[in-house]
Amino acid sequence: MRVEVEGFRLDWEATTDGAELSVLPEAAPASALRLRFVMKPRQHRLAMTMLFPPTNRAIDVSPQPGLLRLALASARSNAAAAGERHELIGMWVSDLAERADAWYPSATPNVGLDATVGGAAFPILGAAYERQSAPLADVPMWAAPILRQATARAAARTAFGSKATRPVTAVFAACFVHPLPGGPLVPAQATVNLTALALGLAGSEVLEPDQLARVLENTRPASVPSGEQIAACRHALARLGPRRAEQLLSDAGRLDGGTTTLAQMANMYAEVGHLLPRPAGSLTALHAQCRALMPVDPNPVRGIAYAAQQGYEALDPPPAPRLRTNSVLHFPPDIQAVHHLDLGALRIVLPRTTMELVAWGHLLGNCLASYAPAAVAGRSLLIGVEAEGRLVYCLELTPGRRARQFLAARNRQVPRRHAEQVLARLAALRVIPDAGNGVGA
């Protein structure tokens, strides 16, 4: 079927397993490339792909229902002509969706092109659009497997697994018709609350079902995190435990900019969380704790490190000018290269700022904080060693790369096997002259 609507030539061709839509601006020559969209039934939904010349490679664009509207945009036509094009294609898509037993706007036929295409591709969204939720032009890739389910129960199970109890499923379904307050100039409306779904996914591994339901219920719509940010938050929250995780997610769901703050905290916590003996309970406080331990260099060099050795009586730090601010610690390239170096059960780490040295001192119960001026001046090279993600030893090298002292918590000796393992590896990498010189040599 070919139809010419102001500014465009539209071809809709039914196939044995779906339909193909071709879009060509009317002013374009006949040899011009058409925009081609293919829609096929997929288990009570329509999957939309776009064919890219010259090989007609098919790319799934179902998560971008607004793409079809953009393909029909024209600077020459008015709103009435654009509405006519949208209504015509919406009718074609609705007819195909009805025959495929997918969602189509039967009760509210004038929901718009984005809602018609998006609802046919994602049944959960279609049900929300029937209840007057504003349509989404783009669906985050992390949400697509959830929203393409046929029922709210199936979608909740896809998202939360065995934790999708009846209360969780009920609150989950309510997220898709979340009321927004109206005002004198803006009428009340509803929106799909993907923020609640994102925070629920971030806490799904650590929260109990009742906690998960509270997070979903109390989260207001805001900026939606990316899949990478959700993964980072999930990892951080799992380390922090269910009680603190619920509080952090609740804060993120109610505070302005809360989701952004949570994502920033999660990224920082991955770097410095092991330095916090008592993480704060609120989101803003924990964010501040992590930020205080981060280097002020906007482009810090990341490396590898974990080490250990045997202990001796602690020596006083080398003399150096006093510091008044949190300063970045700089290391020679060969030492920087061993930051986060794995040694089996141990890992070498480097302090990045003087505030991190203060935290190291608290963790090891010694006077490492007093070494900050010498470390900034390059008169003391401090290397940490972690075991099971926790700082356990600290090695001090002189500017000449001699091991001055290597101590465990409260200035105790490092186990000999760990000391030999660390020093031997550093010597093999030529960070220190050799492993046989001993501490203090």
SEDOGU-381855 format. One record per atom (N, C-alpha, C): x, y, z. Coordinates in steps of 0.2 Angstrom, whole numbers, padded with zeros to 4 digits, always signed. Example, Ala and Ser with C-alpha at 12.3 -4.5 7.8 and 13.67 -1.06 7.14 Angstrom:
SEDOGU-381855
+0066-0028+0039+0062-0022+0039+0066-0016+0039+0064-0011+0035+0068-0005+0036+0064+0000+0039
//
This chain:
SEDOGU-381855
+0004-0006+0000+0000+0000+0000+0004+0006+0000+0003+0011-0005+0007+0017-0005+0003+0023-0004+0005+0027+0000+0001+0033+0002+0006+0039+0002+0003+0044-0001+0007+0051-0001+0004+0056+0003+0007+0057+0009+0005+0062+0013+0009+0068+0013+0007+0074+0014+0011+0080+0013+0018+0079+0015+0023+0079+0010+0030+0079+0011+0033+0072+0011+0029+0067+0011+0032+0060+0011+0028+0055+0007+0032+0050+0005+0029+0044+0002+0029+0038+0007+0024+0035+0009+0024+0030+0013+0022+0023+0010+0026+0018+0011+0024+0012+0008+0023+0007+0014+0017+0004+0015+0016-0002+0020+0015-0008+0016+0019-0013+0017+0018-0019+0014+0018-0025+0019+0012-0028+0019+0011-0034+0023+0015-0040+0021+0019-0044+0025+0023-0050+0023+0020-0056+0027+0023-0061+0026+0020-0067+0029+0021-0068+0036+0026-0064+0038+0028-0064+0046+0028-0057+0049+0024-0052+0046+0024-0045+0049+0023-0040+0043+0026-0035+0044+0025-0029+0039+0032-0025+0038+0032-0022+0032+0038-0017+0031+0035-0010+0030+0038-0005+0033+0036+0002+0031+0042+0005+0028+0041+0008+0023+0046+0012+0019+0044+0020+0019+0049+0024+0021+0048+0031+0022+0053+0035+0017+0050+0039+0013+0054+0043+0008+0051+0050+0007+0055+0055+0009+0053+0062+0008+0050+0063+0001+0045+0067+0000+0042+0067-0007+0047+0071-0011+0051+0076-0009+0055+0079-0013+0062+0075-0015+0063+0070-0012+0069+0066-0014+0068+0062-0021+0073+0061-0024+0073+0058-0031+0071+0050-0030+0068+0047-0035+0066+0040-0034+0072+0036-0032+0078+0038-0034+0084+0033-0033+0087+0034-0026+0084+0039-0022+0086+0040-0015+0084+0034-0010+0089+0033-0005+0088+0028-0001+0082+0029+0004+0078+0024+0005+0072+0024+0009+0074+0022+0016+0070+0025+0021+0071+0022+0028+0066+0017+0028+0069+0011+0030+0064+0005+0030+0064+0002+0037+0058+0001+0039+0057-0002+0046+0053-0009+0045+0055-0014+0048+0052-0020+0048+0049-0022+0055+0042-0024+0055+0039-0026+0062+0037-0033+0061+0039-0037+0066+0037-0044+0066+0034-0046+0073+0029-0050+0073+0026-0053+0080+0031-0057+0084+0032-0056+0090+0036-0059+0095+0033-0061+0101+0029-0066+0102+0026-0068+0109+0022-0062+0112+0017-0060+0108+0012-0055+0111+0015-0048+0111+0020-0047+0106+0023-0040+0105+0025-0040+0098+0027-0034+0096+0030-0032+0090+0037-0030+0091+0041-0033+0087+0048-0031+0087+0050-0027+0081+0053-0021+0082+0054-0017+0076+0061-0016+0075+0063-0018+0068+0070-0017+0066+0071-0012+0061+0076-0009+0060+0078-0005+0054+0083-0008+0050+0082-0007+0043+0086-0010+0038+0091-0005+0036+0098-0007+0036+0103-0002+0034+0106-0004+0028+0106+0000+0023+0109-0002+0016+0117-0002+0017+0121-0005+0013+0118-0008+0007+0116-0016+0008+0118-0018+0014+0117-0025+0015+0110-0027+0018+0106-0022+0019+0100-0022+0023+0101-0026+0030+0106-0024+0033+0107-0027+0040+0102-0024+0044+0099-0029+0048+0093-0027+0053+0096-0026+0060+0094-0020+0062+0096-0018+0069+0089-0017+0073+0089-0020+0079+0083-0019+0083+0083-0012+0086+0077-0009+0084+0076-0002+0086+0070-0002+0091+0068-0008+0093+0062-0008+0097+0062-0003+0103+0068-0003+0107+0069+0002+0112+0069+0009+0111+0068+0011+0104+0068+0018+0102+0062+0019+0098+0056+0019+0101+0050+0020+0098+0049+0027+0095+0053+0032+0098+0052+0038+0095+0056+0039+0089+0060+0034+0087+0064+0034+0080+0059+0035+0074+0054+0032+0074+0049+0032+0069+0046+0039+0068+0045+0042+0073+0042+0049+0073+0047+0054+0070+0054+0053+0072+0059+0057+0070+0060+0056+0062+0059+0050+0060+0060+0048+0053+0054+0052+0049+0049+0053+0052+0043+0057+0049+0043+0064+0050+0048+0067+0053+0049+0074+0054+0051+0078+0048+0048+0084+0047+0049+0088+0041+0049+0095+0043+0053+0099+0041+0053+0106+0043+0048+0110+0039+0046+0107+0033+0042+0110+0028+0034+0110+0030+0033+0104+0034+0025+0103+0035+0023+0106+0041+0017+0107+0042+0014+0109+0048+0012+0104+0053+0010+0106+0059+0008+0101+0064+0002+0096+0062-0002+0099+0058-0008+0095+0056-0006+0090+0051-0001+0091+0046+0001+0086+0042+0005+0081+0045+0009+0083+0050+0013+0078+0054+0008+0074+0058+0003+0076+0061-0002+0072+0064-0005+0067+0060-0007+0069+0053-0010+0065+0049-0005+0059+0047+0001+0060+0046+0006+0055+0045+0006+0050+0051+0007+0053+0057+0007+0049+0063+0001+0045+0064-0005+0048+0063-0011+0044+0063-0012+0038+0058-0010+0039+0052-0010+0034+0047-0005+0028+0049+0001+0030+0051+0006+0024+0053+0003+0021+0059+0001+0025+0064-0002+0022+0070-0007+0017+0069-0012+0019+0064-0017+0014+0062-0014+0007+0059-0009+0008+0055-0006+0002+0052-0003-0002+0057+0001+0001+0062+0004-0003+0067-0001-0006+0072-0006-0003+0073-0012-0005+0078-0015-0011+0075-0016-0011+0068-0019-0017+0065-0015-0023+0065-0008-0022+0064-0004-0027+0064-0003-0030+0071-0003-0026+0076-0003-0028+0083-0009-0032+0085-0015-0030+0083-0021-0033+0084-0021-0040+0081-0018-0041+0075-0018-0048+0072-0013-0052+0075-0008-0049+0078-0002-0053+0082-0003-0054+0089-0009-0052+0091-0011-0053+0098-0006-0049+0103-0004-0043+0100+0000-0039+0104-0004-0033+0107-0001-0029+0111-0005-0023+0113-0006-0018+0108-0012-0015+0108-0013-0009+0103-0019-0005+0107-0019+0002+0105-0023+0006+0109-0030+0006+0107-0034+0001+0110-0041+0000+0108-0045+0004+0112-0043+0005+0118-0048+0010+0122-0046+0017+0121-0040+0019+0120-0038+0026+0119-0034+0026+0112-0038+0027+0107-0034+0026+0100-0030+0032+0098-0031+0038+0102-0027+0044+0100-0021+0045+0105-0017+0040+0107-0012+0040+0112-0006+0043+0109-0005+0043+0102+0001+0046+0099+0005+0040+0096+0009+0042+0091+0014+0037+0088+0019+0034+0092+0022+0038+0097+0027+0035+0101+0023+0029+0106+0018+0031+0108+0014+0026+0113+0012+0020+0109+0009+0021+0103+0007+0015+0099+0013+0011+0097+0018+0013+0095+0024+0009+0093+0027+0006+0099+0028+0010+0105+0031+0008+0111+0027+0003+0114+0021+0004+0115+0016-0001+0118+0016-0007+0115+0016-0007+0108+0016-0014+0104+0022-0018+0105+0028-0014+0106+0034-0018+0107+0035-0020+0115+0032-0016+0119+0033-0017+0126+0026-0017+0130+0023-0023+0131+0016-0023+0133+0015-0020+0140+0020-0020+0144+0020-0017+0151+0019-0009+0150+0022-0006+0145+0021+0001+0143+0014+0002+0140+0012-0003+0136+0006-0002+0133+0000-0001+0138+0000-0005+0144-0005-0005+0149-0004+0002+0152+0002+0004+0153+0003+0011+0156+0000+0016+0152+0001+0016+0146-0002+0021+0141-0010+0021+0141-0013+0015+0142-0020+0015+0142-0022+0019+0148-0018+0020+0153-0020+0023+0159-0017+0030+0159-0016+0033+0153-0014+0040+0152-0007+0042+0155-0002+0037+0155+0005+0038+0157+0008+0041+0150+0012+0046+0151+0016+0049+0146+0020+0044+0142+0020+0044+0136+0024+0039+0132+0032+0040+0132+0036+0035+0132+0043+0036+0132+0045+0035+0125+0050+0040+0123+0053+0040+0116+0059+0035+0116+0062+0034+0121+0067+0029+0122+0067+0025+0128+0068+0018+0127+0068+0014+0133+0075+0012+0134+0078+0012+0140+0084+0010+0142+0085+0003+0141+0091+0001+0138+0093-0006+0136+0092-0010+0142+0094-0008+0148+0093-0012+0154+0086-0014+0156+0081-0009+0154+0074-0010+0156+0071-0014+0150+0073-0015+0144+0070-0018+0139+0068-0026+0140+0072-0030+0143+0070-0037+0145+0064-0037+0150+0064-0032+0154+0059-0032+0159+0052-0030+0156+0052-0024+0152+0046-0021+0150+0043-0025+0144+0047-0030+0141+0044-0033+0135+0040-0039+0137+0040-0041+0144+0035-0046+0147+0028-0045+0146+0024-0050+0145+0017-0049+0144+0013-0047+0150+0015-0048+0156+0011-0046+0162+0016-0043+0167+0013-0040+0172+0017-0036+0177+0020-0042+0182+0017-0047+0183+0020-0053+0187+0026-0055+0183+0026-0057+0177+0031-0059+0173+0037-0054+0173+0035-0048+0172+0040-0043+0172+0044-0042+0179+0040-0042+0184+0043-0042+0191+0048-0048+0192+0046-0054+0190+0050-0060+0191+0056-0059+0187+0056-0056+0181+0062-0055+0177+0067-0050+0180+0064-0045+0184+0068-0040+0187+0071-0042+0193+0067-0046+0198+0068-0047+0204+0069-0054+0206+0067-0059+0202+0068-0066+0203+0063-0068+0208+0066-0072+0213+0062-0075+0218+0059-0070+0223+0062-0064+0223+0060-0058+0228+0053-0055+0225+0051-0057+0219+0045-0054+0217+0039-0057+0220+0038-0055+0226+0032-0057+0230+0026-0053+0228+0020-0055+0230+0014-0051+0228+0015-0044+0230+0017-0042+0236+0017-0035+0238+0022-0031+0233+0028-0035+0231+0033-0032+0227+0030-0031+0220+0026-0036+0218+0023-0035+0211+0018-0030+0211+0014-0029+0216+0009-0024+0216+0012-0017+0216+0017-0016+0220+0021-0009+0220+0024-0008+0213+0027-0014+0210+0031-0013+0204+0026-0011+0198+0020-0014+0198+0015-0012+0193+0013-0005+0194+0012-0002+0200+0010+0005+0201+0016+0010+0199+0022+0007+0198+0027+0012+0196+0026+0014+0189+0022+0011+0185+0021+0013+0178+0015+0018+0177+0012+0019+0182+0007+0025+0181+0008+0029+0188+0014+0032+0188+0015+0036+0194+0013+0043+0193+0008+0045+0198+0005+0052+0197+0010+0058+0198+0010+0063+0194+0014+0069+0195+0009+0074+0197+0011+0078+0202+0007+0084+0204+0006+0089+0199+0000+0092+0198-0002+0097+0193-0001+0104+0196-0003+0109+0193-0002+0116+0196-0007+0120+0192-0006+0127+0193-0011+0131+0190-0010+0131+0182-0004+0130+0180-0003+0130+0173-0002+0123+0170+0000+0118+0174+0001+0112+0171-0004+0107+0174-0008+0103+0170-0012+0099+0173-0009+0093+0176-0012+0089+0181-0009+0083+0183-0009+0078+0178-0003+0074+0178-0002+0069+0173+0001+0063+0176+0003+0058+0172+0006+0052+0175+0012+0050+0171+0017+0047+0174+0023+0045+0170+0025+0038+0172+0029+0035+0168+0032+0029+0169+0038+0030+0174+0038+0027+0180+0043+0029+0185+0049+0023+0184+0053+0025+0179+0059+0020+0178+0064+0021+0183+0064+0027+0187+0069+0028+0192+0068+0023+0198+0062+0021+0200+0060+0016+0205+0063+0010+0203+0061+0008+0196+0064+0001+0194+0071+0001+0194+0075+0006+0192+0082+0006+0192+0085+0005+0199+0082+0009+0204+0084+0008+0211+0082+0001+0214+0077-0001+0212+0075-0008+0214+0080-0013+0211+0082-0012+0205+0087-0017+0202+0094-0016+0206+0095-0010+0208+0102-0009+0211+0102-0013+0218+0096-0013+0221+0096-0016+0228+0093-0023+0228+0092-0026+0222+0088-0032+0222+0092-0038+0225+0099-0038+0225+0103-0043+0227+0103-0043+0235+0103-0037+0238+0104-0037+0245+0098-0036+0249+0093-0033+0246+0087-0031+0250+0082-0037+0251+0078-0037+0256+0073-0042+0257+0067-0040+0253+0062-0044+0252+0056-0042+0248+0052-0036+0251+0052-0036+0258+0048-0030+0261+0052-0024+0260+0059-0024+0260+0063-0018+0259+0062-0016+0252+0063-0021+0248+0062-0019+0240+0056-0015+0239+0050-0018+0242+0044-0015+0241+0044-0008+0243+0047-0006+0249+0047+0001+0251+0051+0005+0247+0056+0003+0244+0060+0007+0240+0057+0009+0233+0053+0004+0231+0049+0005+0224+0044+0010+0226+0040+0009+0231+0035+0013+0233+0036+0020+0234+0042+0022+0237+0044+0028+0240+0048+0032+0235+0050+0029+0229+0054+0033+0225+0050+0037+0220+0052+0043+0219+0049+0048+0215+0053+0048+0208+0049+0049+0202+0053+0050+0196+0058+0055+0196+0064+0053+0193+0069+0058+0192+0074+0055+0187+0080+0058+0187+0084+0055+0181+0086+0048+0182+0086+0045+0176+0086+0037+0176+0094+0035+0175+0096+0031+0180+0103+0029+0179+0105+0024+0173+0111+0024+0171+0113+0020+0165+0113+0013+0168+0114+0008+0163+0115+0001+0166+0122+0000+0169+0127+0004+0167+0133+0003+0171+0133+0006+0178+0129+0012+0178+0128+0015+0185+0124+0010+0190+0119+0007+0187+0115+0002+0191+0120-0004+0193+0124-0006+0189+0129-0012+0191+0133-0010+0196+0136-0003+0196+0141-0001+0201+0137+0000+0208+0131+0002+0207+0127+0003+0214+0126-0004+0217+0124-0009+0212+0122-0015+0215+0128-0018+0219+0134-0017+0216+0140-0020+0219+0142-0016+0226+0141-0010+0226+0143-0006+0232+0137-0008+0237+0131-0008+0236+0126-0009+0241+0127-0016+0243+0129-0021+0239+0130-0028+0242+0135-0028+0247+0140-0024+0247+0145-0024+0252+0143-0020+0258+0138-0015+0257+0136-0011+0263+0131-0015+0267+0127-0020+0265+0123-0024+0269+0115-0021+0268+0110-0025+0269+0103-0023+0268+0101-0017+0271+0103-0016+0278+0100-0011+0281+0102-0004+0279+0109-0004+0278+0112+0003+0275+0110+0004+0268+0109-0002+0264+0107-0001+0257+0100+0002+0256+0095-0001+0260+0089+0002+0260+0089+0010+0262+0093+0012+0267+0093+0019+0268+0096+0023+0262+0101+0020+0259+0104+0024+0254+0099+0025+0248+0096+0019+0246+0091+0019+0241+0085+0024+0242+0083+0024+0248+0078+0028+0250+0080+0035+0250+0086+0037+0252+0088+0044+0251+0089+0046+0243+0091+0041+0239+0092+0042+0232+0085+0043+0229+0080+0040+0232+0073+0041+0229+0070+0047+0231+0072+0050+0236+0068+0056+0238+0072+0063+0238+0078+0062+0237+0082+0068+0237+0083+0071+0230+0083+0078+0229+0084+0080+0222+0092+0078+0220+0092+0076+0214+0098+0073+0212+0101+0067+0215+0096+0063+0219+0098+0058+0223+0101+0052+0219+0098+0051+0213+0101+0045+0209+0108+0047+0206+0109+0053+0205+0116+0055+0203+0121+0054+0208+0119+0056+0214+0123+0056+0220+0125+0049+0222+0120+0044+0221+0121+0037+0223+0126+0034+0218+0125+0036+0211+0130+0033+0206+0137+0035+0208+0138+0042+0209+0144+0044+0211+0147+0041+0217+0143+0040+0222+0145+0037+0228+0148+0030+0227+0144+0026+0223+0145+0019+0221+0152+0019+0217+0153+0023+0213+0160+0023+0209+0166+0025+0214+0165+0029+0218+0170+0031+0223+0171+0025+0228+0165+0022+0230+0166+0017+0235+0170+0011+0233+0169+0010+0226+0173+0004+0223+0181+0006+0224+0183+0012+0224+0190+0014+0225+0192+0014+0232+0188+0017+0236+0190+0019+0243+0186+0016+0249+0181+0012+0247+0177+0009+0252+0180+0005+0257+0186+0002+0255+0190-0002+0260+0193+0002+0265+0193+0008+0264+0197+0013+0269+0192+0016+0274+0186+0014+0273+0181+0017+0278+0179+0011+0283+0182+0012+0289+0180+0007+0294+0173+0007+0297+0170+0013+0296+0163+0014+0298+0159+0019+0293+0157+0016+0287+0153+0020+0282+0147+0023+0285+0146+0029+0283+0140+0033+0286+0134+0030+0283+0128+0031+0287+0122+0028+0285+0118+0032+0280+0119+0038+0279+0115+0042+0275+0119+0043+0268+0115+0044+0263+0118+0045+0256+0123+0051+0256+0121+0057+0258+0125+0063+0258+0131+0062+0262+0131+0059+0268+0136+0058+0272+0141+0053+0269+0139+0048+0267+0143+0043+0264+0147+0045+0257+0143+0049+0253+0146+0052+0248+0152+0057+0250+0151+0061+0255+0156+0065+0257+0162+0061+0260+0161+0056+0263+0166+0052+0266+0171+0049+0260+0167+0047+0255+0171+0044+0249+0175+0049+0246+0171+0055+0245+0174+0060+0241+0181+0063+0245+0181+0063+0251+0186+0066+0255+0193+0061+0254+0191+0055+0252+0197+0050+0251+0199+0050+0244+0196+0053+0239+0197+0052+0232+0203+0057+0231+0207+0056+0226+0212+0061+0224+0209+0067+0221+0213+0072+0222+0210+0079+0219+0212+0079+0212+0217+0075+0209+0219+0075+0202+0213+0073+0198+0211+0077+0193+0205+0075+0189+0206+0069+0185+0212+0067+0184+0214+0061+0179+0219+0057+0183+0217+0054+0188+0221+0050+0192+0224+0044+0188+0230+0042+0189+0232+0036+0186+0231+0030+0190+0227+0025+0187+0226+0019+0191+0230+0013+0189+0232+0009+0194+0237+0004+0193+0235-0003+0197+0240-0006+0199+0238-0012+0203+0243-0013+0209+0240-0016+0214+0244-0017+0220+0241-0021+0226+0245-0025+0229+0244-0028+0236+0250-0031+0238+0252-0030+0244+0259-0033+0246+0259-0034+0254+0265-0037+0256+0265-0039+0263+0272-0041+0265+0275-0039+0271+0281-0041+0273+0282-0042+0281+0287-0043+0283+0288-0044+0291+0289-0037+0294+0287-0037+0300+0287-0030+0304+0293-0029+0308+0295-0022+0309+0300-0020+0313+0298-0014+0318+0301-0012+0322+0300-0006+0326+0299+0000+0322+0293+0004+0322+0292+0009+0318+0297+0015+0319+0299+0017+0313+0304+0023+0313+0300+0030+0312+0303+0035+0314+0300+0042+0313+0300+0043+0306+0295+0047+0303+0295+0049+0296+0301+0054+0295+0304+0054+0288+0309+0059+0286+0306+0066+0287+0311+0070+0289+0308+0077+0289+0306+0080+0283+0301+0084+0283+0298+0087+0277+0293+0093+0279+0292+0098+0275+0288+0104+0277+0281+0101+0278+0277+0105+0283+0271+0103+0285+0266+0105+0279+0260+0101+0279+0255+0102+0274+0249+0105+0277+0245+0109+0273+0239+0112+0276+0233+0110+0272+0234+0106+0266+0228+0104+0262+0229+0097+0260+0224+0093+0258+0224+0087+0256+0227+0087+0249+0233+0083+0249+0237+0084+0243+0238+0077+0239+0238+0077+0233+0239+0071+0229+0246+0068+0229+0247+0062+0230+0253+0059+0231+0256+0056+0224+0262+0058+0222+0264+0056+0215+0270+0051+0216+0270+0046+0212+0275+0040+0212+0278+0040+0205+0284+0037+0205+0288+0036+0199+0284+0031+0195+0284+0031+0188+0280+0027+0184+0281+0019+0186+0287+0017+0187+0287+0010+0189+0284+0008+0195+0284+0012+0200+0280+0011+0206+0272+0012+0205+0270+0017+0201+0263+0018+0199+0261+0011+0196+0265+0008+0192+0263+0002+0188+0261-0004+0192+0263-0004+0198+0261-0010+0202+0255-0008+0207+0252-0003+0206+0245-0001+0209+0240-0006+0207+0237-0010+0212+0232-0015+0211+0235-0022+0208+0242-0023+0209+0245-0029+0207+0243-0035+0211+0240-0040+0208+0238-0046+0212+0244-0050+0213+0244-0053+0220+0249-0058+0221+0246-0064+0225+0241-0066+0221+0237-0072+0224+0232-0069+0230+0234-0071+0236+0229-0069+0241+0231-0062+0243+0236-0059+0241+0237-0052+0242+0237-0047+0236+0236-0041+0237+0236-0036+0232+0240-0030+0234+0244-0027+0230+0248-0021+0231+0243-0015+0229+0243-0010+0234+0239-0004+0233+0244+0002+0234+0242+0008+0231+0246+0014+0233+0241+0020+0235+0243+0023+0240+0239+0029+0243+0239+0034+0237+0233+0038+0236+0233+0043+0231+0233+0050+0234+0231+0050+0240+0231+0057+0243+0233+0057+0251+0234+0062+0254+0237+0062+0261+0231+0060+0265+0225+0062+0263+0219+0060+0267+0218+0052+0267+0220+0049+0262+0220+0042+0261+0225+0039+0266+0231+0042+0267+0236+0040+0272+0233+0041+0279+0229+0046+0280+0226+0046+0287+0221+0040+0288+0217+0039+0283+0213+0033+0284+0217+0026+0284+0223+0026+0281+0227+0020+0282+0229+0020+0289+0231+0025+0292+0233+0025+0299+0228+0023+0304+0222+0025+0302+0216+0022+0307+0215+0015+0306+0216+0013+0300+0215+0005+0298+0220+0001+0302+0226+0004+0301+0232+0000+0304+0234+0001+0311+0231+0007+0314+0232+0008+0321+0239+0011+0322+0241+0015+0317+0248+0017+0318+0249+0025+0316+0254+0027+0315+0255+0035+0314+0257+0036+0307+0254+0033+0302+0255+0034+0295+0253+0041+0293+0248+0044+0296+0246+0051+0295+0252+0056+0295+0257+0054+0300+0262+0059+0301+0267+0058+0295+0267+0053+0291+0271+0052+0285+0269+0056+0279+0263+0060+0279+0260+0063+0274+0265+0068+0271+0268+0073+0275+0273+0078+0272+0279+0075+0268+0281+0069+0271+0287+0066+0268+0285+0063+0262+0279+0060+0262+0277+0057+0255+0276+0062+0250+0273+0067+0251+0272+0073+0246+0278+0075+0244+0283+0076+0248+0290+0078+0246+0294+0073+0243+0292+0067+0242+0295+0061+0239+0301+0058+0243+0301+0060+0250+0306+0057+0254+0304+0050+0257+0298+0049+0256+0295+0042+0259+0290+0039+0254+0292+0033+0251+0287+0030+0246+0284+0025+0250+0277+0026+0251+0273+0021+0254+0269+0016+0250+0269+0010+0251+0266+0005+0247+0262+0001+0252+0255+0000+0250+0251-0004+0255+0250-0011+0252+0248-0015+0256+0246-0022+0254+0239-0024+0257+0235-0027+0253+0228-0029+0255+0228-0036+0255+0223-0039+0259+0221-0046+0260+0214-0046+0260+0210-0049+0256+0203-0050+0256+0200-0043+0256+0203-0038+0252+0200-0032+0251+0201-0027+0257+0205-0029+0261+0207-0024+0267+0214-0023+0268+0216-0017+0269+0223-0015+0270+0226-0019+0277+0231-0022+0276+0234-0026+0281+0242-0024+0283+0245-0022+0278+0252-0020+0279+0254-0014+0275+0260-0011+0277+0262-0005+0274+0270-0005+0273+0272-0004+0267+0280-0005+0266+0282+0002+0264+0287+0005+0268+0290+0011+0266+0297+0010+0263+0298+0013+0257+0304+0013+0253+0307+0020+0254+0314+0020+0254+0318+0027+0254+0318+0029+0247+0320+0035+0245+0320+0038+0239+0325+0034+0234+0330+0030+0238+0334+0026+0234+0332+0019+0233+0325+0018+0235+0322+0011+0234+0324+0006+0239+0327+0008+0245+0328+0003+0250+0322+0002+0254+0321-0004+0256+0315-0005+0261+0317-0003+0268+0314+0003+0270+0316+0006+0276+0312+0002+0282+0305+0001+0281+0302-0003+0286+0295-0006+0283+0293-0012+0285+0287-0015+0283+0284-0018+0289+0278-0015+0290+0274-0017+0296+0267-0018+0295+0264-0022+0300+0257-0024+0300+0254-0019+0304+0247-0021+0306+0243-0017+0311+0247-0016+0317+0247-0010+0320+0250-0008+0327+0257-0010+0327+0260-0009+0321+0267-0010+0320+0270-0017+0322+0266-0021+0321+0268-0028+0322+0272-0031+0315+0275-0037+0316+0279-0039+0311+0274-0042+0306+0276-0042+0299+0273-0045+0294+0275-0052+0293+0270-0057+0292+0272-0064+0292+0278-0065+0286+0283-0069+0288+0289-0070+0284+0287-0072+0276+0282-0076+0276+0280-0078+0269+0277-0073+0265+0273-0068+0268+0271-0063+0265+0276-0058+0263+0280-0057+0268+0286-0052+0267+0290-0054+0261+0292-0060+0261+0296-0063+0255+0293-0063+0249+0286-0064+0249+0282-0064+0242+0282-0057+0239+0281-0052+0244+0280-0045+0241+0287-0043+0239+0292-0043+0243+0298-0041+0241+0301-0044+0235+0300-0051+0234+0303-0054+0228+0299-0052+0222+0293-0050+0222+0289-0048+0216+0291-0041+0215+0292-0037+0220+0294-0030+0218+0302-0030+0215+0306-0035+0218+0312-0035+0215+0312-0038+0208+0308-0043+0207+0307-0045+0200+0305-0040+0195+0301-0035+0197+0299-0030+0193+0304-0024+0193+0309-0024+0197+0314-0019+0197+0312-0013+0201+0307-0014+0205+0305-0008+0209+0310-0007+0215+0312-0012+0217+0318-0012+0222+0324-0016+0220+0330-0014+0222+0336-0018+0219+0335-0025+0219+0334-0028+0225+0333-0036+0226+0329-0037+0232+0327-0043+0233+0323-0045+0238+0328-0047+0244+0334-0047+0244+0338-0050+0249+0341-0044+0253+0340-0038+0252+0343-0033+0256+0340-0032+0263+0334-0034+0263+0331-0033+0270+0328-0027+0272+0324-0026+0277+0321-0020+0279+0326-0016+0283+0327-0010+0281+0331-0005+0285+0338-0006+0282+0340-0010+0277+0346-0010+0274+0348-0004+0271
//
